[in-house]
Amino acid sequence: MSKIVMKFGGTSVADTDRILHVANIIKKKIDQNHKVAVVVSAMAGVTNDLIQKSKKISDDFPNDEYDALLSSGEQVTSTLLAGALQKLGIKARSWLGWQIPIVTEGDYKNSKIISVNSKVLNESMDQGIVPIIPGFQGLSEENRITTIGRGGSDASAVAIAKCLEADFCEIYTDVEGVYTTNPAIEPKAKKIEKISYEEMLEMATLGAKVMQSYSVQKAMINDVEIYVKSTFSNNSGTHIAAEDKISYDKVITGVAYSSDDAKVTLQGVKDKPGVASAIFKPLYENNIVVDMIVQNISADNQKTDITFTIKRDDLKKTKSVMDQLKNELEYDHLLTDDKVSKVSIVGAGMITHPGVAYKMFNALSSKKINIQVISTSEIKISVLVDEKNTKEAVQVIHNAFGLDK
């Protein structure tokens, strides 16, 4: 008898009809003699509605009450699903994060799970009672309800799978798995049957929306195998596992992109020790995440241009920080561009295959798409391009590496 954690996202439980459908999916697993624990998200749209309600109350809504408010969405889903399972004759009960408890640390709105009391959940499953657990929430050491960031229900499911020593974790969503790229951008995209933790982490970080990057990271650290599946079909989905369980028949596994980036360039910065630290320390202090970084040194070694990318939402704050550093850095010009996109290829196969960068750059060149910034790691290459070229860039790269075959 295997032990499974099943997690259902917001679109899977969007209304009562879908909740009843999910109950039947769970029943099938139980009928197959599996022990099951279930993690749920809020019904689609509920969390956004709660956020809007908090904003109507105050633009400075207290963070602790914000978390208590948003966590109620998952509570509603868990109780409705428990009722739906009982209607099918299955013993089930809903739990709240503080009842288990799921203990967290860190700030409100973005806490991290540090422990889960597996005892009560195992006892429930041993008694044939399916525990329905709200994702996204936990309990701080000060006994306050906390949330673990948007999309955090995946992280909840992985943490619970780890503490229960589950055989695997199933993530149910509205797509049939992880694709070689977004099918909305490239209709020829194919479902990936197996992908390594490392590749999935890169895909998630670089813009793939199927799973939250923190969840993949936790799965990789704790060796929790994941199946990403559709709530609305019986297909096998995508298996996320350790690299030694994956056989690579393609150099590149997928193409990811993000359109929430902005580019910042400091022109004519005096080239001297400590200049990079002077630029990036205040960005760190203002919680601004920096991604791609390129430095060009002039021929006379007197001045340098430094270009980096940030999230588009941080552009205003970044410009303010850089303006404050004007006298210290003595740069000539500050240039910004919020009409850029990052397009990336990901694949463990590129480690042993030469010419991958050439093939990517040549594909972009064939469509006269200019590359503004490049960054690389062992299993990914990212380029910054004009936002208007995003779709064409994804399509031509996807075709160049034969991902549509």
C-alpha positions as CSV (number, residue, x, y, z in Angstrom):
1,M,0.0,0.0,0.0
2,S,1.6,3.3,-1.1
3,K,1.2,6.6,0.6
4,I,0.4,9.6,-1.6
5,V,0.0,13.3,-1.1
6,M,-2.4,14.8,-3.7
7,K,-2.5,18.5,-4.1
8,F,-5.3,20.3,-6.1
9,G,-4.8,23.9,-7.4
10,G,-7.3,26.7,-7.5
11,T,-8.7,25.9,-11.0
12,S,-9.2,22.2,-10.0
13,V,-11.5,23.3,-7.1
14,A,-12.9,26.5,-8.8
15,D,-16.5,25.7,-7.9
16,T,-18.6,23.0,-6.1
17,D,-19.0,20.9,-9.3
18,R,-15.2,20.7,-9.6
19,I,-14.8,19.9,-5.9
20,L,-17.2,17.0,-6.4
21,H,-15.1,15.9,-9.4
22,V,-11.9,16.1,-7.3
23,A,-13.6,14.0,-4.6
24,N,-14.2,11.2,-7.2
25,I,-10.5,11.4,-8.2
26,I,-9.5,10.9,-4.6
27,K,-12.0,8.0,-4.3
28,K,-10.3,6.2,-7.2
29,K,-7.0,6.4,-5.4
30,I,-8.5,5.0,-2.2
31,D,-10.2,2.2,-4.2
32,Q,-6.8,1.3,-5.5
33,N,-5.7,0.7,-1.9
34,H,-3.6,3.9,-1.5
35,K,-3.3,5.9,1.7
36,V,-4.0,9.4,0.8
37,A,-3.5,12.9,2.3
38,V,-4.9,15.9,0.3
39,V,-3.7,19.5,0.1
40,V,-5.9,22.1,-1.4
41,S,-5.6,25.7,-2.7
42,A,-8.3,28.3,-2.4
43,M,-11.0,28.2,-5.1
44,A,-10.0,30.1,-8.2
45,G,-10.3,33.9,-7.7
46,V,-11.0,33.8,-4.0
47,T,-7.5,34.9,-2.9
48,N,-7.5,37.8,-5.3
49,D,-10.9,38.8,-4.0
50,L,-9.7,38.8,-0.4
51,I,-6.7,40.9,-1.4
52,Q,-9.0,43.5,-3.0
53,K,-11.2,43.5,0.1
54,S,-8.1,44.2,2.3
55,K,-7.2,47.1,0.0
56,K,-10.6,48.6,0.3
57,I,-10.2,48.6,4.0
58,S,-6.8,50.1,4.0
59,D,-3.7,50.7,1.8
60,D,-1.7,49.8,4.8
61,F,-3.6,46.6,5.9
62,P,-1.7,44.9,8.8
63,N,0.5,42.0,7.6
64,D,-0.6,39.7,10.4
65,E,-4.3,40.2,9.7
66,Y,-3.6,40.0,6.0
67,D,-2.3,36.5,6.4
68,A,-5.2,35.5,8.6
69,L,-7.6,36.8,6.0
70,L,-6.0,35.2,3.0
71,S,-5.6,31.8,4.7
72,S,-9.4,31.6,5.0
73,G,-9.7,30.8,1.2
74,E,-8.0,27.4,1.7
75,Q,-10.1,26.7,4.8
76,V,-13.3,27.0,2.7
77,T,-12.0,24.6,0.1
78,S,-10.8,22.0,2.6
79,T,-14.2,21.9,4.4
80,L,-16.1,21.6,1.2
81,L,-13.9,18.8,-0.1
82,A,-14.2,16.9,3.2
83,G,-18.0,17.1,2.9
84,A,-17.8,16.0,-0.7
85,L,-15.8,12.9,0.2
86,Q,-18.2,12.0,3.1
87,K,-21.0,12.2,0.6
88,L,-19.2,9.4,-1.4
89,G,-19.0,7.4,1.8
90,I,-15.3,8.1,2.5
91,K,-14.2,9.1,5.9
92,A,-12.5,12.5,5.7
93,R,-11.9,15.6,7.9
94,S,-10.4,19.0,7.3
95,W,-7.5,20.3,9.3
96,L,-6.2,23.9,9.6
97,G,-2.5,24.6,9.6
98,W,-2.5,25.6,13.3
99,Q,-4.3,22.3,14.3
100,I,-1.6,20.0,12.9
101,P,0.5,22.3,13.4
102,I,2.5,23.3,10.3
103,V,5.2,25.5,11.9
104,T,6.7,28.4,9.9
105,E,9.4,31.0,10.3
106,G,10.1,34.3,8.6
107,D,8.0,37.3,7.6
108,Y,4.3,37.4,7.1
109,K,3.2,37.0,3.5
110,N,6.3,34.9,2.7
111,S,7.0,32.5,5.6
112,K,8.9,29.2,5.2
113,I,7.7,25.8,6.5
114,I,10.2,24.5,9.1
115,S,8.2,21.5,10.4
116,V,5.0,19.5,10.1
117,N,3.6,17.4,12.9
118,S,3.2,14.1,11.0
119,K,1.8,12.2,14.0
120,V,-1.8,13.5,13.8
121,L,-1.9,13.1,10.0
122,N,-0.5,9.5,10.1
123,E,-3.0,8.6,12.9
124,S,-5.8,9.9,10.7
125,M,-4.7,7.9,7.7
126,D,-4.1,4.8,9.7
127,Q,-7.8,5.0,10.9
128,G,-8.9,5.3,7.2
129,I,-9.7,9.0,7.5
130,V,-8.5,11.2,4.7
131,P,-6.9,14.4,6.0
132,I,-7.8,17.5,3.9
133,I,-5.1,20.1,4.6
134,P,-5.3,23.7,3.5
135,G,-2.1,24.7,1.6
136,F,-0.4,28.1,1.8
137,Q,-0.7,28.5,5.5
138,G,1.0,27.7,8.8
139,L,1.6,28.9,12.3
140,S,4.4,31.1,13.6
141,E,6.3,30.6,16.8
142,E,4.2,33.5,18.1
143,N,1.0,31.4,17.4
144,R,-0.1,33.7,14.6
145,I,-1.4,32.4,11.3
146,T,1.1,32.9,8.4
147,T,1.1,32.4,4.7
148,I,4.0,31.1,2.6
149,G,3.7,33.2,-0.6
150,R,1.5,33.0,-3.7
151,G,1.5,29.5,-5.2
152,G,2.6,28.2,-1.8
153,S,0.2,25.3,-1.7
154,D,2.7,23.4,-3.8
155,A,5.3,24.0,-1.1
156,S,2.8,22.8,1.5
157,A,2.2,19.6,-0.4
158,V,6.0,18.9,-0.8
159,A,6.6,19.5,2.9
160,I,3.7,17.3,4.0
161,A,4.9,14.5,1.6
162,K,8.3,14.7,3.1
163,C,7.1,14.5,6.7
164,L,4.7,11.6,5.9
165,E,7.5,9.8,4.0
166,A,5.1,9.5,1.1
167,D,6.0,7.5,-1.9
168,F,5.3,10.5,-4.1
169,C,3.4,13.7,-4.4
170,E,0.8,14.4,-7.2
171,I,0.2,18.1,-8.2
172,Y,-3.1,18.4,-10.0
173,T,-3.7,21.5,-12.1
174,D,-5.5,22.5,-15.3
175,V,-2.7,21.4,-17.7
176,E,-1.6,17.9,-18.5
177,G,2.0,18.4,-17.2
178,V,5.1,20.3,-18.0
179,Y,5.5,21.3,-21.6
180,T,8.6,22.1,-23.7
181,T,7.3,25.7,-23.7
182,N,4.0,27.5,-23.2
183,P,1.5,26.0,-25.7
184,A,-0.2,29.4,-25.9
185,I,3.1,30.8,-27.4
186,E,4.1,27.7,-29.4
187,P,1.2,25.3,-30.4
188,K,3.8,22.6,-31.3
189,A,5.0,22.4,-27.7
190,K,5.1,18.8,-26.4
191,K,4.5,17.4,-22.9
192,I,7.7,16.4,-21.1
193,E,7.4,12.8,-19.7
194,K,10.2,13.1,-17.3
195,I,12.3,16.1,-16.1
196,S,15.0,16.4,-13.4
197,Y,14.6,18.6,-10.3
198,E,17.4,20.8,-11.6
199,E,15.8,21.4,-15.0
200,M,12.4,22.0,-13.4
201,L,13.9,24.4,-11.0
202,E,15.5,26.4,-13.8
203,M,12.2,26.3,-15.8
204,A,10.2,27.5,-12.9
205,T,12.7,30.2,-12.0
206,L,12.9,31.4,-15.6
207,G,9.1,31.8,-16.1
208,A,7.4,28.4,-16.4
209,K,4.2,28.8,-14.4
210,V,3.4,25.1,-13.8
211,M,5.2,25.0,-10.4
212,Q,6.6,27.5,-7.9
213,S,10.4,27.4,-7.9
214,Y,10.6,27.2,-4.1
215,S,8.4,24.0,-4.2
216,V,10.7,22.4,-6.7
217,Q,13.8,23.3,-4.6
218,K,12.2,21.7,-1.5
219,A,11.4,18.6,-3.5
220,M,14.9,18.4,-4.8
221,I,16.5,18.8,-1.4
222,N,14.2,16.2,0.2
223,D,14.1,13.9,-2.8
224,V,10.3,14.0,-3.0
225,E,9.2,12.7,-6.4
226,I,6.4,14.7,-8.1
227,Y,3.9,14.0,-10.8
228,V,2.3,17.0,-12.4
229,K,-1.1,16.0,-13.7
230,S,-4.4,17.3,-15.1
231,T,-7.5,17.2,-12.9
232,F,-9.5,17.0,-16.2
233,S,-7.8,14.1,-18.0
234,N,-6.4,10.6,-17.2
235,N,-3.0,11.2,-18.9
236,S,0.1,10.3,-17.0
237,G,1.4,13.9,-16.6
238,T,5.1,14.8,-16.0
239,H,7.4,13.0,-13.6
240,I,9.8,15.2,-11.7
241,A,12.6,13.2,-10.2
242,A,16.4,13.0,-9.5
243,E,18.7,13.3,-12.6
244,D,19.8,9.7,-12.3
245,K,16.2,8.5,-13.0
246,I,16.0,10.6,-16.3
247,S,17.2,9.4,-19.7
248,Y,18.1,12.3,-22.0
249,D,17.2,11.9,-25.6
250,K,17.3,15.7,-26.4
251,V,20.0,18.2,-25.7
252,I,17.5,20.8,-24.6
253,T,14.5,20.0,-22.4
254,G,12.5,23.2,-22.7
255,V,12.3,26.9,-23.6
256,A,11.1,29.3,-20.9
257,Y,10.4,33.0,-21.0
258,S,9.5,35.8,-18.7
259,S,8.0,39.2,-19.5
260,D,8.2,40.9,-16.1
261,D,11.8,42.1,-16.4
262,A,13.4,45.5,-16.8
263,K,17.0,46.4,-17.8
264,V,19.1,49.0,-16.0
265,T,22.4,50.3,-17.4
266,L,24.9,52.6,-15.6
267,Q,27.1,54.2,-18.3
268,G,30.5,55.6,-17.6
269,V,31.1,54.3,-14.1
270,K,34.6,54.9,-12.9
271,D,36.4,51.5,-13.0
272,K,37.8,51.0,-9.5
273,P,37.7,48.4,-6.7
274,G,34.4,48.3,-4.8
275,V,32.2,49.8,-7.5
276,A,30.1,46.6,-8.0
277,S,29.6,46.3,-4.3
278,A,28.5,50.0,-4.1
279,I,25.9,49.3,-6.7
280,F,24.5,46.0,-5.5
281,K,24.6,46.5,-1.8
282,P,21.8,49.1,-1.6
283,L,19.7,47.0,-4.0
284,Y,20.1,44.1,-1.6
285,E,19.2,46.3,1.3
286,N,16.0,47.4,-0.6
287,N,15.0,43.7,-1.3
288,I,15.5,44.2,-5.0
289,V,16.4,40.9,-6.7
290,V,19.1,41.3,-9.4
291,D,19.3,38.7,-12.2
292,M,21.5,39.1,-15.3
293,I,24.6,41.2,-14.9
294,V,27.0,42.3,-17.6
295,Q,30.0,44.6,-17.3
296,N,31.9,46.2,-20.2
297,I,35.2,47.8,-19.5
298,S,36.5,50.6,-21.8
299,A,39.8,50.2,-23.7
300,D,41.6,52.7,-21.4
301,N,40.4,50.8,-18.2
302,Q,39.1,54.1,-16.8
303,K,35.4,53.6,-17.1
304,T,32.9,50.8,-17.3
305,D,29.3,50.2,-18.2
306,I,27.3,47.9,-15.9
307,T,24.0,46.4,-17.0
308,F,21.7,44.3,-14.9
309,T,18.1,43.1,-14.9
310,I,15.5,43.3,-12.2
311,K,11.8,42.6,-11.9
312,R,9.7,45.3,-13.6
313,D,7.8,46.1,-10.5
314,D,11.1,47.1,-8.8
315,L,12.1,49.6,-11.5
316,K,10.8,52.7,-9.9
317,K,12.5,51.8,-6.6
318,T,15.8,50.8,-8.4
319,K,15.9,54.2,-10.2
320,S,15.5,56.0,-6.9
321,V,18.3,53.9,-5.4
322,M,20.6,54.6,-8.3
323,D,19.8,58.3,-8.3
324,Q,20.9,58.5,-4.6
325,L,24.2,56.9,-5.6
326,K,24.9,59.4,-8.4
327,N,27.5,61.4,-6.5
328,E,29.2,58.3,-5.0
329,L,29.5,56.4,-8.3
330,E,30.0,59.4,-10.6
331,Y,28.4,57.6,-13.5
332,D,27.6,59.5,-16.7
333,H,24.1,58.2,-17.5
334,L,21.4,56.0,-16.1
335,L,19.4,54.1,-18.8
336,T,16.4,51.9,-18.2
337,D,14.2,49.7,-20.4
338,D,11.0,48.0,-19.2
339,K,10.1,46.6,-22.6
340,V,12.3,43.5,-22.5
341,S,11.8,39.8,-22.1
342,K,14.1,37.0,-20.9
343,V,14.1,33.9,-23.1
344,S,16.0,30.8,-21.9
345,I,16.8,27.3,-22.9
346,V,17.1,24.6,-20.2
347,G,18.6,21.1,-20.5
348,A,21.0,18.9,-18.6
349,G,22.1,17.5,-22.0
350,M,23.9,20.7,-22.9
351,I,26.7,19.9,-20.4
352,T,28.1,17.3,-22.8
353,H,27.0,18.7,-26.2
354,P,29.1,21.5,-27.8
355,G,27.5,24.2,-30.0
356,V,24.4,24.7,-28.0
357,A,24.9,28.5,-27.6
358,Y,25.8,28.8,-31.3
359,K,22.6,27.1,-32.3
360,M,20.5,29.3,-30.0
361,F,22.1,32.5,-31.2
362,N,22.0,31.5,-34.8
363,A,18.3,30.8,-34.6
364,L,17.7,34.3,-33.2
365,S,19.9,35.8,-35.8
366,S,17.9,34.1,-38.6
367,K,14.9,36.2,-37.4
368,K,17.0,39.3,-36.9
369,I,16.3,39.3,-33.2
370,N,19.0,41.3,-31.3
371,I,20.4,39.9,-28.1
372,Q,20.9,42.6,-25.4
373,V,22.3,40.5,-22.5
374,I,23.4,36.9,-22.0
375,S,23.8,34.8,-18.9
376,T,24.6,31.1,-18.6
377,S,24.9,28.2,-16.2
378,E,25.7,24.5,-16.7
379,I,22.1,23.7,-17.8
380,K,20.7,27.0,-19.1
381,I,21.4,29.9,-21.4
382,S,19.3,33.1,-21.0
383,V,19.1,36.1,-23.4
384,L,17.4,39.4,-23.0
385,V,15.5,40.5,-26.1
386,D,13.0,43.2,-27.0
387,E,9.6,42.3,-25.6
388,K,7.9,42.5,-29.0
389,N,10.1,39.6,-30.2
390,T,9.3,37.2,-27.3
391,K,6.9,35.0,-29.2
392,E,9.0,34.7,-32.3
393,A,12.2,34.1,-30.2
394,V,10.5,31.2,-28.4
395,Q,9.2,29.7,-31.5
396,V,12.4,29.8,-33.5
397,I,14.5,28.4,-30.6
398,H,11.9,25.7,-30.0
399,N,12.1,24.6,-33.6
400,A,15.9,24.9,-33.8
401,F,16.3,22.3,-31.1
402,G,13.6,19.9,-32.5
403,L,11.4,20.2,-29.4
404,D,8.3,19.9,-31.5
405,K,9.3,16.4,-32.6
